[in-house]
């Protein structure tokens, strides 16, 4: 009887249910869907998960999960975020990408949003009453780490929606690697020229400085609400015991990492389902196949200049043996007019992206290069043409080129009839891209440990053991001189230089003494 009771108690410990908070700010649907996949995995593993979604953008109208408990709160900043996103349209279609100043402006608005959340004491009380064992948050802003501390949640996991940001690497004590790891906003590969390495070094350090600066602004917000003894937010971020990165080792640029980083790219990737009869007819009627053209949920193709829309349609019309499914808004009258007499272009306001990519007659994908779209393409084993617009999309486009499963138009500003035609011709007529795409797909399919298992097991591990100082790097305690060993190299170089100088002076004196004496004797 006692033995049976002990076994029952042991089974309860093994199957412990943890209360988990997923902080999911409503900025973009792709991020919400990714956070929702994390929540769904943990719920299916038997845990109690609440998604807290402070509403920021009206465009981010999804919750990301149909099975998680939801706390959706309008914190009164939608109009400000709407104005910010309006500015991005011009930035997107000029193709200049997100500058450091744009990034700083974005982050400052997250600080203002943080302040708006903290004013909602009713929401903080609701969250505190849940008594969470663990919290998970993505790294689009710093507010969540302060909230977790304020709510006395004993541990947290950092969720990176794309490749690791520079300030995150610094906060965790990851070795600096600007010589061969492109910064998050760069369009470089790891094979950089001297000038590119110089630009990357400057940009990486600038992004890190901005991260620390915005974190300090966030700290001030918390201290205004809760007193001057509130910890530094950057320190709270750095103390996080685990980092889950939405990428996979074979896709991301190889970089030095710490034990606390785990790659989980491709989690919850749905298997392709049969497509509708309408889409099936389009896909299967292309003589050589069909190409999907979608710029994601944030980039609104209907806001593109008329000449850009015209360039797209003209270029696609040249490939008569292929059908093109182009995602754009149903209200886009300009695009509808341009495509009205083009037999191989079909406009759709919504497309089942994973299902289409999984269809054997879909031969390629034209995309903005968002992280989730790239991962879905790789899992489908399809070659890709990227047209990056902003943020990490330029880096993702460089990854596509470096890994060999696609090509790119450098930016939206570089999109012309000729540039798009040339890129598509290269993609559709060069077998090497398809071969590389299929190889990567096979590697992901046969990955030794599935991302879903990593998410669940590591989350449960952190929930049980709380903080993990065993995974901490002492690099976090070192200053710049110590971290780069300049405090050793500088005096060593100085002593060596001094020794060489003394040696030179001695040899010079001896030379003058001996050879000078010989000359005097001859005279």
N, C-alpha and C positions, 0 to 999 in steps of 0.2 A: 504493500500500500504506500509506504513512504517512498519507495523507489519510483512508483508511478507518479506520485505527487511531484517529486524532484524533476522528473522528465517533463511533466506538464509546465512547471515553472520555467525550465530551460527553454522549452518551445516558445513560451511567451516572450522571453528575452530575444530569441532569434528573430521572432516576427514582430518586434517592437514597432509600434506606429508612432511616427513623429509628426508634430505639428509644424508645418513649413509655410513661411511667407514668401511669395514670389512678387517682388516689386517690379512692375511692368509699366513704365510711363508711356502714355499714348502719343507717341511721336510718329510712328509709321507702322502700317499693317504688317510689313515683313518682320519687324522686330517683335511685334505683339504675337505673331504666329510662332516665332522661334521660342519666346518665353512660354507660350502656351504648351508647346511640345514638351518642354521641361516639366511643366506642371502635370501634364497628362501622364508622362512616364512614372512620376513619383506617386500619383494617385493609383495607377494600375499596380504599383508595387505595394500598395496597402497603406499609404500615408495620407494624412489629412492636409490638404493644400488650399491656401487662400491666395488668390491673385489680387493684389492691390494695384488698381490702375488709376492714377491721377490723369484726368483727361487734359491733354494739351492741344492737340490738333483735331479739328472736326473731321479731317480726312482719315484719321486713324480710327475707324469706326468698328473694328473687330475686337473681340476679347481674346482671341487666340486659343480658347479652350471651351468645349461644350460641357465638360464634366467637373471642372474646378469650381469651388465657391468663389464668387466675385465680389469685390468692393470697388465700385466705379464711382469716382468723385470728380465733379467739376470744381476745380480750384480757382476759377475765374481768370484764366490767362489765355483762353482760346483766341481772342482777338489779337493779342500781341504775337502769338505764334503764327497766326494767319498772315499778318503783315510781314513777318520774317520769311515765311515760305513764299510769299509773293515776290520778294527780292530774289529768291533763289531761281525763279523762272528765267530771269534775265541772265543770271550766272550760268545756269544750265545750258541754255541754248547759244550762249556766246562761247561755251566750252572752256571757260577759263579755270574751271574747277573751284574748289573751296580754298581760298587763300588763308593765310594764318590769321588775318584780321577777321575774315568771315567766321573762322573757327572760334576766335575769341568772342565775337558778338553772340554766336550761338551759345557758348558756355555761360556768358554773363546772363543770358535770359534764363538758363537753367537755375542760376542762383536766385533770380527773382521768383521763379516758380517754386523753388524750395521754401522761400520765405512765405509764400502764399499757402503752402501746405502746412507749415508749422503754426500758422494762425488758426488752423482748423483743429482746435483742441478736441472737438468731438470725435474727429477721425482718429487722432492719436489715442484717445481713450478706448475706442473700439478695438484698435490694433493691440494695445497693451493688454486688454482683457483676454485676448486669445492665448497669451502666454506661449508664444512660439518657441520651439526648440532650436530652430534654424531659420535663417533668411537667405534668400538668393536675389541678386540684383545684377542687371547689366551695367555697363560702364559708360553710358551716354552722359552721365552727370555724377556729381559727388554727394547729392543730398541723402541718398539711401543709407550710406554708411553712418551718417550722423543719426538718422532716424532709428536705425537698428540699435545703436548705442543708447539712445534716449529711451527706447522701449525695453531695454535690458535683455535683448535677445542674446543668448550666450555664444552664438557662433554664426558665421555667415560665409557664403560662397560668392565669389565674383564671377560674373558671366560676361565674357567678351563676345559680342555679336559678330565679330570679324577678327582678322589678325590682331595680335596684341598691340595696343596703342603705346606710343613712346613713353608717355608719362606713367603708364601702368608698369611697364618694364622697370622704370626708375624706382617707383614706389616699392616694388617687390624686391629690388636688389638684383635684377637680372643683369648679366654682364652687358655693357654697351657694345654695340656691334654695327655702328653706322658705316663701317668700311664695306660691309657686304649684306646688310639687312636694310632694304628700303624703308623709309618712314611711311606712316599710314596714309599720307596724302600724296606720295610720290608716284610717278609713272615709270620708275626705274626698275630694272631687274637686279639680281644680285651681282651681275657682271657690269659694273659701272666704270665709266671713264674717270680720269682724274677730276675733271670739272664736276661730273655727276656726284662723285664721292664728296667733294667739297660742299656742293649744294645740299647733299643728304645730311652731312654732319651738322651744318648750320640749321637746317630745318628740324632735324631730330631734337637738337638742343633747344630750339625755339619752342617746339611743341611741348617738350618736357617742362620748360619754364612756365609756359602758359598753363599747363596742368597744375603745377604747384601754386601759381597765382590764383587761379579760379578756386582751387581747394581752400586757399587762405580766405578768399571772399566768402566761401560757404561756411567756414569756421566762424567768421564774424557774425553771420546770420544766426547760427546756433547759440553763440555766446550772448547775443542780444536777447535771445528768448530764455536761455537756461543758465546764464552766468558765465563768468570769465574762466572758470575751471573746466569748462567743456574741452575735451581733447581736440588736438589738431585733426582735421578730417583726413589729410594726406597720410597721417600716421595710422588712423583707423583703417584706411584702404590697404596700406602696406602690411598691416597685421592680419589681414584676411588669410585663413589657413589654406585656401584652395582657389585655383583659377581654372574655370572651364572655358575653353576657346572653341568657337564655332568655325573650326577648320580641321583639316586632316594633315598629318605629317607629310604625306606624299604630294600635297598641293602647296602648302605654305613654303615660303623661302626658309631654308634651313638656318636655324639660329641657336645660340647657346641658351638653354632654358634651365629652370630649377625643378626640383622634384614636385613642387606644388602646382605645376601646370599640367593639365590633362586636355588632350585634343578630343573633341566630341562632335566634329562636323558630320552632318548627315543624320542627326538624331530624328527619329520619328518620320523618316522619309517614307511617304506612302507609296505603295506599289501602284503602278499605272492601272487605271480602270478603263473599260471600254468607253470610247468617246461617242458623242451623239451621231445620229444618222447624217445630220447636216454636215458636221465636221468630217465624218468618215468619207462622205462623197467628195469633199474638197481635197482631203489628204490623199486619197487613193486615185484621184484623177490627174494628178501631176505626172507627166510622162517619166521624168527622172526622179520625182519625189516632191516633197513639200518642205518649205522652210518657215519656221516660226519667227516672227518679228515682234518682240515685246520689250518695252522700255521700263517695265516694272510698275509699281503702284505709286511711287513718289514722282517720277518723271512723267508729266502730262503731255503726251505728244500733241494733243489738240491745241496746246499753248505755243507750239513751235511756230516760227515765222513761215509765211506762205512759201517762200523760196526754198526753205528746208524741206517742207512737205513735198513740194514739187520734185525736188532732187531725189527724194526717197522713191517716189512712185516711178519716175523716169528710169532710175537705176533698176528697180525690180522688174519693170516691163521688158528689159533687155534679155531676161532669162526665161524665155518662153516655155522651156521644157520643165520648169519648176513652178509650182503654185506657192504663193506667199500668203500666210495668214498674219495680218497686221492688227495688233491690238491698239485701239484708240477709242475715245469716247463716242457714244452714239450721237452726241450733239455736234460732232466735228463735221460740219457741212463742207468745209474747204477740202478735207481729205476725201470725203465722199464724192465730191465733184471731180477731183483729180483722178480718182480710181474708177470712175463710172464707166469709162470706155477701155479699161485695162482688164483683159480677160483672166490674167493669172494672179491678180491681187484681190484678196477677200478681207474686208474689214470686220472686226469683231470687237464688241465693247468689253467682253470678258472671255478669257480662255482658260481651260483646265490645263495649266502649264505642264504639270508632271505627267498627266495622261497623254498629252500630245507628244511630249518628248519621248515617251515610252513606245509610241507607235513606230513600227519598222519603216514606214514610208516617209516619216519626218527625218530629213537628212542632216539638218543643221539648225542652229539657233542664233538669231541676231538679238543681242541684249545690251542693256546699259552696264552690265557687269556687277550687279549687286551680289553679295556673298552667297545668299541663298540660291539665286539663279545659277551661279557658277557651280555650286555643289549639286544642284538638281541636274544640270547638264552633264556633269562628270558621271554621276550615278547612272544616267541614261546612256552614257557612252557615245555622245554626239559631239561633233566638232562645233566650235562656237566663234562667232565674230562679235567682238565687243566694241561698243561706242560709249566710252565712259563720259560721265557728266559732272560728277562732283564726289567729294569725300574719298572713301577708300576704293572707289570704282577704278581709278587710274592704276592703283597698285594691283587690283585684281586683274585688270587687263594685261598688265605686265606679267603677272603670274601665268596667265593663259599662254602668252607668247613663249615664256621661258620653259614651260612644261610641254610645249609642242602640240597642244590639242586645239589650237585656233590661232586667229590673227586679230588685228584691231585696226579701226580707224582711230587716229590719235585722240580726237575729241569731237564734240558736237560742232565746234566751229570749223573743224576740218572736213565736215561732211559735205561733199558735193556729189554731183552725178558721177564724175570720174573716179573720185576716191572710193565711193561705195561700190561702184561697178568693179573696180580693180580688186578690192578686198573680197567681194563675193566670188569673183572669178577664181581667185587664188584658193579660197576656202572650198569651193565646190568641185574644183578640178585637180586638187592636190591630195592624193591618197594618204599622205603622211599624217594629216590632221586626224582623219578617221581612225587610223591605226593607233595613234597615241591615245585618242579618246577611249577606244575600246580597251586598251591596256590598262589605263587608269581605272576604268569602270570595273574591270576584272579584279584589280588589286583592292579596290574598296570593298567589293563583294566578298573577297576572301581575307579581309582584315582579321588578324588573329583574335582580337577582342572587339566586339561590337560596341559602338558608341553608346547605345542604349544601356548596356550593362555597366559601362564605365560611369555613366551619370548616376544610376541608381546606387551602385556599390560605394562610390566615393561620397555621395551625399549622405548615405547611411553611416559611413565611417566618420565623417565630420560631425554629424549629429550626435554620435555616440561619444566621441573623444573631445568634442568642442574645439579648443585651440590645439594647434599642431606645431609647437616650437621645434620639434624634430625636423621639420621641413623648412625652417627659416634659414635664410642666408645671412651671415654676419656682415655681408656687403652693405646692408641697410644701415649699419652703425658707422660705416667709414665715410670720411669726407672725400671730396674729389681728389685731393693729392694722394691720400692713402689708397683709394680705390684704383687709381691709375698707376700707383707705385712711383709717382713723381717725387714724393718725399724721399725716396731712396735713390732714384735715378738722378735727380738734380744735384745733390751733394756728391754722389759718385762721379758724375760727369765733371763737376767742378774740381774735385780732387785730381781726377785724371788729367784734365786740362792744365791744372797747376803743375802737376808732375811733368807733363810734356814740356811745359814752358820752362821749368827749371832745367830739365835735361837739355833743352835747346840752348839755354844760356850757358850751361856748363860746356857743352860741345863747342859753342861759338867762342867761348873764352879760351878753351884749350887749343882750338884751331888758330886763333890769333897769337897765342903764346908760342906754339911750336913753329908755325909757318912764318910768323912775324919775326922770330929770332933768327931763322935761317936766312931770311931776306936781308937782315941787318949785317950778318956775318959776311955775306957775299959782297955787300957794298964796302 
